[in-house]
Structures are given as structure tokens and as C-alpha cells.
Amino acid sequence: MLKRAEKDAIISGLKKDIEAARAVFLTNLIGIGANDAVSLRKEIRDSQGKVVVTRNTLFKKAAEGTIAEPILGELKGPHALAFAFEDAAAVAKALKNAGKEFEQVELKGGVLNGEVLSIEQVRELADLPSREEMLGTVLATMMAPVSAFARLANSIKDECESQGVEKPGDLKVESASEETTEEA
């Protein structure tokens, strides 16, 4: 049985995590094996997240006056909280993937940037690409014009070399209509 000081420390820690997190997800880890729970916690930790399992009364007391109060106010049964301090989509994706593998793990709701999310909204968030994937897409989009210009400059250089000219302005360019008349 927890002593009052231990309970206060847990409540204080949970309150700090709730206030520091970009997103908080309500889930359940009861019923999955210890090794599977450890691997899920590691995956969430790698996404700058954290999972906490404790008594519902401690969750409720920690949530008082915070953005998570609506989802933690009336808990019944076993629950866990997953905190996303950086990439909310990656943490939600880890929970959703765990739910596919273990039927005990389910998304029950969440809070993102102060807004309460339904189960469907949490699932949509989990379907988003991770932060790294989005950054990669943005980088590829930004690099496309630069790489196209580099390919064009290289092809002009190659054409200059094949025609034996020093300046691109001296290149002989044949139009498409001249080629078709010569072939006919």
C-alpha cells in the first residue's frame, strides 16, 4: 500500500508530465506480456514519450485543473497514460500498432494541444506520417528545383563537350520540325 508521501510524489510527477506534454493518450496495457510492454514503452520513449500505469484515483487527482481533466475525470477499470512530449503522431502510431498486435491495448481518447480528441481523431493522428517522414517530404520538395537545375546544367555541359564547343551559346540546336523534314 502506498504511503501518502508516495502518492503525492506520483500525483506531482503526473501533473508535471500532463502540463509538459503536447499530447496525452488514454490507453490500457493490462494483459500484455512484460516483454511486449517493455518493447512498447521503448518505442514510445524513442518518440520522446512516456507511458505511466497507476491507480485511476491518482490519475484523476493529477488531472485536476489541467487539460487532461475531461478524459481522466471518470475512469473505471485499468488504464495507462501515454505522454507525447515531441511527436504526438509517433506516440499515437506506436499505441495503434500495439493495438493491432495485442487486443488488450486500445486507444480510448486523448488530448492534443489542449483540445480533447475522440477515439476516431486519435486514430487519424496515428495514421499521419511521423515527424521525420514529414521533414523528409518537405526537404525533398525544397530540393526538387535545385536538383532539376543541377541536372539541366550538367546536360548543357555534356552537350557542349559532345559538340566540341566552349560556350553554351555556340551550341547547334536543331528544332523538331527540321528533324522531321530531313527524315521525310
C-alpha positions as CSV (number, residue, x, y, z in Angstrom):
1,M,0.0,0.0,0.0
2,L,1.3,3.4,-1.0
3,K,2.0,6.0,1.7
4,R,0.7,9.5,1.5
5,A,4.1,10.9,0.5
6,E,4.5,8.4,-2.3
7,K,1.0,9.2,-3.6
8,D,1.8,12.9,-3.5
9,A,5.0,12.3,-5.4
10,I,3.2,10.3,-8.1
11,I,0.5,12.9,-8.4
12,S,3.0,15.7,-8.6
13,G,5.0,13.8,-11.3
14,L,1.9,13.1,-13.3
15,K,0.8,16.7,-13.1
16,K,4.2,17.9,-14.4
17,D,4.0,15.4,-17.3
18,I,0.5,16.4,-18.2
19,E,1.5,20.1,-18.3
20,A,4.7,19.4,-20.2
21,A,3.2,17.1,-22.8
22,R,2.0,18.2,-26.2
23,A,-0.4,15.2,-26.2
24,V,-1.8,12.8,-23.7
25,F,-3.4,9.5,-24.8
26,L,-5.6,7.2,-22.7
27,T,-4.9,3.5,-23.3
28,N,-4.6,0.2,-21.5
29,L,-1.6,-2.1,-21.1
30,I,-3.0,-4.6,-18.6
31,G,-3.0,-8.1,-20.1
32,I,0.0,-7.9,-22.4
33,G,3.2,-9.7,-21.5
34,A,6.1,-8.0,-19.7
35,N,8.5,-8.2,-22.7
36,D,5.8,-6.7,-25.0
37,A,5.1,-3.9,-22.6
38,V,8.8,-3.1,-22.3
39,S,9.2,-3.0,-26.1
40,L,6.1,-0.7,-26.4
41,R,7.5,1.6,-23.7
42,K,10.8,1.7,-25.5
43,E,9.2,2.6,-28.8
44,I,7.2,5.4,-27.1
45,R,10.4,6.5,-25.3
46,D,12.2,6.6,-28.6
47,S,9.5,9.0,-29.8
48,Q,10.1,11.3,-26.9
49,G,7.2,9.9,-25.0
50,K,6.4,8.2,-21.8
51,V,3.9,5.6,-20.5
52,V,2.6,5.6,-16.9
53,V,0.3,3.0,-15.3
54,T,-1.1,3.8,-11.9
55,R,-4.4,4.0,-10.0
56,N,-7.3,5.8,-11.5
57,T,-7.7,8.0,-8.4
58,L,-4.1,9.2,-8.8
59,F,-4.7,10.0,-12.5
60,K,-7.9,11.9,-11.5
61,K,-6.1,13.9,-8.8
62,A,-3.2,14.7,-11.1
63,A,-5.5,15.8,-13.9
64,E,-7.5,18.3,-11.7
65,G,-7.1,21.8,-13.3
66,T,-5.2,20.5,-16.3
67,I,-6.1,20.0,-20.0
68,A,-6.5,16.2,-19.3
69,E,-9.2,16.6,-16.7
70,P,-12.0,15.8,-19.2
71,I,-10.6,12.4,-20.2
72,L,-9.4,11.4,-16.7
73,G,-12.2,12.6,-14.6
74,E,-14.4,9.5,-14.6
75,L,-12.1,6.5,-15.2
76,K,-13.3,3.0,-14.4
77,G,-11.1,-0.1,-15.0
78,P,-7.4,-0.4,-15.8
79,H,-5.8,2.4,-17.7
80,A,-2.5,3.8,-18.8
81,L,-1.4,7.3,-19.9
82,A,0.9,7.8,-22.8
83,F,2.6,11.2,-22.9
84,A,4.0,12.7,-26.2
85,F,6.5,15.5,-25.4
86,E,7.6,16.0,-29.0
87,D,6.0,13.9,-31.8
88,A,2.3,13.2,-30.9
89,A,1.7,11.3,-34.1
90,A,4.6,8.8,-33.5
91,V,3.3,8.0,-30.0
92,A,-0.2,7.5,-31.2
93,K,1.1,5.3,-34.0
94,A,3.0,3.2,-31.6
95,L,-0.1,2.7,-29.5
96,K,-2.3,1.9,-32.6
97,N,0.3,-0.6,-33.9
98,A,0.4,-2.3,-30.4
99,G,-3.4,-2.4,-30.5
100,K,-3.2,-4.3,-33.8
101,E,-0.9,-6.8,-32.3
102,F,-2.5,-7.1,-28.8
103,E,-6.2,-6.8,-28.5
104,Q,-5.8,-5.6,-24.9
105,V,-4.2,-2.4,-26.0
106,E,-6.7,0.1,-27.2
107,L,-6.8,3.8,-27.8
108,K,-9.5,5.3,-25.6
109,G,-9.1,9.1,-26.2
110,G,-6.6,11.8,-25.8
111,V,-5.8,15.5,-25.6
112,L,-3.7,17.3,-28.1
113,N,-2.6,21.0,-27.6
114,G,-5.4,21.5,-25.1
115,E,-8.1,20.0,-27.3
116,V,-9.9,16.8,-26.3
117,L,-9.7,14.2,-29.0
118,S,-12.2,11.5,-29.8
119,I,-11.1,7.9,-30.4
120,E,-11.5,8.5,-34.2
121,Q,-9.4,11.6,-34.0
122,V,-6.6,9.8,-32.2
123,R,-6.7,7.1,-34.8
124,E,-6.5,9.7,-37.6
125,L,-3.5,11.2,-35.8
126,A,-1.9,7.8,-35.6
127,D,-2.3,7.5,-39.4
128,L,-0.3,10.6,-40.0
129,P,3.4,10.2,-41.0
130,S,5.9,10.7,-38.3
131,R,7.8,14.0,-37.8
132,E,10.9,12.5,-39.5
133,E,8.8,11.4,-42.5
134,M,7.2,14.8,-42.8
135,L,10.5,16.6,-42.6
136,G,11.9,14.3,-45.3
137,T,9.0,15.2,-47.6
138,V,9.5,18.9,-47.0
139,L,13.2,18.6,-47.7
140,A,12.6,16.6,-50.9
141,T,10.1,19.2,-52.0
142,M,12.6,22.0,-51.3
143,M,15.4,20.2,-53.1
144,A,13.5,19.4,-56.2
145,P,14.1,22.7,-58.1
146,V,17.8,22.7,-57.1
147,S,18.4,19.2,-58.3
148,A,16.4,19.9,-61.6
149,F,18.7,22.9,-62.2
150,A,21.8,20.8,-61.5
151,R,20.6,18.2,-64.0
152,L,19.9,20.8,-66.6
153,A,23.3,22.5,-66.1
154,N,25.0,19.1,-66.3
155,S,23.2,18.2,-69.6
156,I,24.2,21.5,-71.1
157,K,27.8,20.8,-70.1
158,D,27.6,17.3,-71.6
159,E,26.1,18.7,-74.9
160,C,28.9,21.3,-75.1
161,E,31.5,18.6,-74.7
162,S,29.8,16.3,-77.3
163,Q,29.7,19.2,-79.9
164,G,33.2,20.4,-79.0
165,V,32.2,24.0,-78.2
166,E,33.3,26.0,-75.2
167,K,30.3,28.3,-74.6
168,P,26.7,27.1,-74.4
169,G,25.7,30.0,-76.7
170,D,27.7,28.3,-79.5
171,L,25.6,25.1,-79.3
172,K,23.9,24.0,-82.5
173,V,20.2,23.3,-81.7
174,E,18.0,21.5,-84.2
175,S,14.3,22.2,-84.0
176,A,11.9,19.3,-84.1
177,S,10.4,20.5,-87.5
178,E,13.9,20.4,-89.1
179,E,14.4,16.8,-88.0
180,T,11.0,15.6,-89.4
181,T,11.6,17.3,-92.8
182,E,15.1,15.7,-93.1
183,E,13.7,12.2,-92.4
184,A,10.9,12.5,-95.0
